Amino acid sequence: MAEAIALIGCKGRTQEADHLAVLSTAMPEERIVPFRLMDDAEHAATQVAIVANPDPAEVAALPNLVWVQSLWAGVEQLVGAFDRPLPIVRLVDREMARTMAEAVLAWTYYLQRDMPAYARQQRAGVWRPHLYRKPTDTTVGLLGLGALGIAAAERLLGAGFRVVGWSRSPKSVPGVDAEHGLEALPAMLARCDILVCLVPLTPETRGLVNAERLAALKPGAALINFARGPIVVTADLIAALDSGQLAHAVLDVFETEPLPAEDTLWAHPGVTVLPHVSGPTDLPSAAATVAANLRDFRRTGQLPRGIDRSRGY
């Protein structure tokens, strides 16, 4: 029997069947088996696992894994979960970057064109136009200049927005005034009319957007968080909204997902809640990327480029 590739982390049997169908079509030469259907011998023989939102214990139950391929860009659940230096490969997919950049532009327009204010006015029966603010008069700050941040910058620049950016290490992005390092963050934030969070979740970025960083933004600025919930300190965010320091927040990610029904963010007038939809995995595109990685591995024995564990991404 051919060595199986373990599929881990699907939410329910329907998603599992969908993932199996698309992945198997992309790589018919491979035998892909859900972890729950594998026996002990298959667990021991498995060299590669494809994971979505996995339970680290299931990945750890495959003792002879050589590498793990994630179907998500974020891999924070896997980092530090094993007692061996297991290579973890993030999904780097052009379609995901395009979709995320599209969402960044769409919700930037939502804020730039005062849609939250008009929604409140509609509920109150108020007819009052607001002054138009041009994209060229609006500075968007990108917190994170990886593949997603670069794709978002291209879309924003093409729409006429001024774009500044920040990253942990130096990055050069055409058209973007880029800063790096924590010491440069306050000055970058002070220029932002809209701040977009796109950094990965690591020990260094957990709580990065706190009261101090929110206070550094322009008064009345807005926030878009398309990264991970724990990057923004929720209590500090609510305080900034209540004080007027922050005008509005578009949140697609949260500490707990789905967002509990009793959470105060649902009803806060300064918050738009989205159900983690800004950068969904396009499964056919992702499957093609995974298939290419696996074929290279089978042909050469060389592992795909994994994350830098010291950075967490």
Secondary structure as UniProt FT lines:
FT   STRAND          4..8
FT   HELIX           12..26
FT   TURN            28..29
FT   STRAND          31..34
FT   HELIX           35..37
FT   HELIX           40..45
FT   STRAND          48..51
FT   HELIX           56..60
FT   TURN            63..64
FT   STRAND          67..70
FT   TURN            76..80
FT   STRAND          88..89
FT   HELIX           94..112
FT   TURN            113..114
FT   HELIX           115..124
FT   HELIX           135..137
FT   STRAND          139..143
FT   HELIX           147..158
FT   TURN            159..160
FT   STRAND          162..167
FT   TURN            174..175
FT   STRAND          177..180
FT   HELIX           182..184
FT   HELIX           185..189
FT   TURN            190..191
FT   STRAND          194..197
FT   TURN            203..207
FT   HELIX           211..216
FT   TURN            219..220
FT   STRAND          221..225
FT   HELIX           229..231
FT   HELIX           234..243
FT   STRAND          246..251
FT   TURN            261..262
FT   HELIX           264..266
FT   TURN            269..270
FT   STRAND          271..273
FT   HELIX           283..300
FT   TURN            309..312
//
